[in-house]
Amino acid sequence: LPSMQTSRSQPCPSFKLREVASMYFTMIAVFLVILVVALQGSVPRGSDFPYKVPLDPQGLLELSWNVSYPEQAVHFQLLVRDLQFGLLFGMSDRGEFENADLAVLWSDGHNSYFGDAWSDAKGQLHMDSQQDYQLLGARKAPEGLYLLFRRAFSTCDPKDYLIEDGTVHLIYGILEKPVHSLQAINISAIHRGLQRVQLLKPNITVPELPSDMKTMEITAPDIVIPSQETTYWCYMAELPDGFPKHHIIMYEPVITAGNEALVHHMEVFQCAAEFDSFPYYNGPCDSKMKPNRLNYCRHVLAAWAMGAQAFYYPEEAGLAFGGPGSSRYLRLEVHYHNPLVFEGRRDSSGIRLYYTATLRPYDAGIMELGLVYTPVMAIPPGEDAFTLTGYCTDKCTQLALPAAGIRIFASQLHTHLAGRKVVTVLSRDGREQQVVNADGHYSPHFQEIRMLKKVVAVFPGDELITTCTYNTQDRSRATVGGFGILEEMCVNYVHYYPQTQLELCKSCVDPGYLHRYFSLVNRFNDEEVCTCPQVSVPQQFFSVPWNTFNRDVLKSLYDFAPISMHCNKSSAIRFPVGTASQPKLHSKTPGPREKK
Amino acid sequence: LPSMQTSRSQPCPSFKLREVASMYFTMIAVFLVILVVALQGSVPRGSDFPYKVPLDPQGLLELSWNVSYPEQAVHFQLLVRDLQFGLLFGMSDRGEFENADLAVLWSDGHNSYFGDAWSDAKGQLHMDSQQDYQLLGARKAPEGLYLLFRRAFSTCDPKDYLIEDGTVHLIYGILEKPVHSLQAINISAIHRGLQRVQLLKPNITVPELPSDMKTMEITAPDIVIPSQETTYWCYMAELPDGFPKHHIIMYEPVITAGNEALVHHMEVFQCAAEFDSFPYYNGPCDSKMKPNRLNYCRHVLAAWAMGAQAFYYPEEAGLAFGGPGSSRYLRLEVHYHNPLVFEGRRDSSGIRLYYTATLRPYDAGIMELGLVYTPVMAIPPGEDAFTLTGYCTDKCTQLALPAAGIRIFASQLHTHLAGRKVVTVLSRDGREQQVVNADGHYSPHFQEIRMLKKVVAVFPGDELITTCTYNTQDRSRATVGGFGILEEMCVNYVHYYPQTQLELCKSCVDPGYLHRYFSLVNRFNDEEVCTCPQVSVPQQFFSVPWNTFNRDVLKSLYDFAPISMHCNKSSAIRFPVGTASQPKLHSKTPGPREKK
């Protein structure tokens, strides 16, 4: 291998890439055995790394990758613009640097080394006994050093992160000083950060696009990004007068060059049709100057988050916009994440809609699954993984879905700040058929619309069961369901076709049973929880003396009690389903890594 | 490789050993690719397979093995006395042929094949995508064919069984007809069976034995094994008059040649010292002829089960027997397992005790950990894995153990028929320190005294927490704690030194809290469970209308309620500890295969 120099002129060592042997290092080995690199495997052909994301806000580290489902592996290409004495790149459960799985490139000033490492609960680095970040190559270019490496989804090394569908928390660190060994790296003292991405992008065939396709860009009008960490920018756009019904069949981000690391996510909302007009606005969404009416622009037309690519509707369907009964007003919302507080950056980012006047056979629709927004569903304080489950029952799908069923092709998971995991499964005759969408590393700060790997067909009589896992360890009182940012939600917005009247299929516990719970807590604990009717459910929850028993019994209640079902048509008219006993799965199909 | 013939004269194919490639077979491959065998790895040196067990009652299959902890692998040597068209050998959770991990040798009448396979939930065989039973060799001998193969404890193949400490259920099957493919084997139609062994024997250095060591054989007096599947045979033996105190420092089985497959387990009990004499008896333990006084012979001196080797006491300790205050009477109990109902087999099996008059520094003792025998600890019906936990609290060890602590060197786990797993952990300052003994595939039919891999030191203030997992899926009413065979126990008899006065360190739930549970069930379920004081706890449990809520709340109660502690000296005198709040582990050390 040729020796490599970084592209900048500052003092830095020559980088001979070496690699630590995939050997088992016994405890008595004081120094690690270092072997000269034998590059493992072959470099992927061509420059096909279709996915790209900046890792740090300055854009010093830029990650591109591809996913090979036949190989069950990810190929990474990491561009290091300003290499100093090495870097860390890796993955961890929620972006923490403790208990992380890391590829480390480090230099002692003379030689450089590459190895698969892990950090323990205290953040101390250790060489992995099994080397699973396989270095495939390194290439110097004017823009920096390209490192190519490969990682299998699952390595069977218990110290390694298991790459799964959904959110992956990538972490990075930059070594600005030489280090004499991996163990000498003080992970808490380095320049470091995290980036969330959907690493395992679905391998979807791009549908054929019609020849009459047109585009429309909904972009910020050359604004100045505020010099503050977080800004939600609102900009109102308008469809042409008399714009007839069209189908949106695809959309993609338009990012102003140089701002790739600042534009965190963007959404285009359509405003409510009941208002004839909406005021123009271009400014921060939380400004007092923002007209209140903009709160009625909430129907999602398009959503993009960092690392996402173009979104395609299935060939048979498109998202209707324009025409009578549909508002001409659109609201663009851009979340700028500017932690380094750059000043004066101008931006015209937004979303490019691809649409056609030749309507496809079906209108696409969005349905809300999960829990009703009600305080009867609550999470005790101090929980690390409390789950709540919302049902879309067989009775509701029986009443509301067409005989030929619907096809779910995309999903957007939603909770507030305590959400940690979300999963929706499809159940038929009490048996789990398939997972609709699951995110075991869900973050409320990364709510993408995700195309599903496989379209899910749902028929009348099927059930859709959505379970959210919450962490309330930093809270001292119960977290109840509701709209507030410190209240919780458990929602999966599923995108499907053909559109039906069913807009919402959600549940909550039967309130009568919750009342029995409060009485039981009263009697069992020799403490007084006021169960008088004039006290609100949140107040009752706040007065429960939380201990493992009261927590466990609440869990048991939510697992056992009948549910109240909300099976709603548009404009909040319910299909008549009422209270139901809780759907139970008779058997679950074992997960991919479950031991038999 | 030479072609191999079986040793008998009956028609059978020549056995060219071939092996199925360790390749990933895609679903479209109609025929498996078979490669000529390339023997993997090297055959272990010497004939060192120290452990041996017959697999079937006729002794047609005999398994020997060794355990390499540095390699984390087991080497198997399987002697097939009467090879026909192949055999299956493998492991499964509890000895079932569904969801099993199997090495298969099969012949189509012309060629023979060897492969690592697995069976699905319906018992259908499939070739494993990863071949982890590695064939090391095959050897023809006058007594039959020897197959040598190797298996790592953990293979990382989700279809493979994970070999862990404790009981392993070995399964075997004999192919009596040619089969054209692995898939063609009808696993339910073949001659098959199971054998339980402790596969991962501890790698213990044999302590030095004194020169004045003597032996004494407690063996059946040339009896005729009854021609019935199960016999517990009782035989009374006597120590010589005036036999002074000695230390038993070792014991081993004495098995009559030819009966290796029939003698399932044996125990030597010492009788109670309060009776001056015991009647002679030699006959089945369940006979009406058996004198009742024999029920007072329950103090275990030695216990052996199939597949076990000699039992050694640690160098510093021995088990006292003989001398004043110790009964001269011993009872031998032999469990004969004779499923093929052989008639007229004579047997003189038993146990050979090795003892010395030169007393070692410490007497060894036995302490009972786990749950008190009381109906307040109960298991609802229909449970597949309900756990109950018994505590030996810090208060009790503080009062009863010497400052220098005790050393636990062996353990015998005990439950009745619903027991499926047992584990005892040592906790200090609320943190788990180590596992004392664990059996994740525990069977009530295989209760060996097991030497621990590592002696466990227990100090005053430590806690010993014993958890049992039960399966009551075949029961329609609650299983309460107690002495009856259909009641349950959760006990770990730990063998330790130096002997202390503490004979029993066990707990149960505070009965007052259980009473609150019955009241709560009453109120919540709108059904009447009689909580009046004249109704017994078992009756109250039997009248609970079991559903997931009542089950879960009972679980929560057992996790939460204060415990009543039994910290007993010999002759049932309690150390004064009383009721305690439940010890809680602040953090558990993650298991070896737990994801970080």
Boltz contact constraints between the chains, C-beta under 6 A:
constraints:
  - contact:
      token1: [A, 99]
      token2: [B, 596]
      max_distance: 6.0
  - contact:
      token1: [A, 156]
      token2: [B, 156]
      max_distance: 6.0
  - contact:
      token1: [A, 516]
      token2: [B, 524]
      max_distance: 6.0
  - contact:
      token1: [A, 520]
      token2: [B, 520]
      max_distance: 6.0
  - contact:
      token1: [A, 524]
      token2: [B, 516]
      max_distance: 6.0
  - contact:
      token1: [A, 548]
      token2: [B, 559]
      max_distance: 6.0
  - contact:
      token1: [A, 548]
      token2: [B, 560]
      max_distance: 6.0
  - contact:
      token1: [A, 549]
      token2: [B, 556]
      max_distance: 6.0
  - contact:
      token1: [A, 549]
      token2: [B, 560]
      max_distance: 6.0
  - contact:
      token1: [A, 552]
      token2: [B, 556]
      max_distance: 6.0
  - contact:
      token1: [A, 553]
      token2: [B, 553]
      max_distance: 6.0
  - contact:
      token1: [A, 553]
      token2: [B, 556]
      max_distance: 6.0
  - contact:
      token1: [A, 556]
      token2: [B, 549]
      max_distance: 6.0
  - contact:
      token1: [A, 556]
      token2: [B, 552]
      max_distance: 6.0
  - contact:
      token1: [A, 556]
      token2: [B, 553]
      max_distance: 6.0
  - contact:
      token1: [A, 559]
      token2: [B, 548]
      max_distance: 6.0
  - contact:
      token1: [A, 560]
      token2: [B, 548]
      max_distance: 6.0
  - contact:
      token1: [A, 560]
      token2: [B, 549]
      max_distance: 6.0
  - contact:
      token1: [A, 596]
      token2: [B, 99]
      max_distance: 6.0
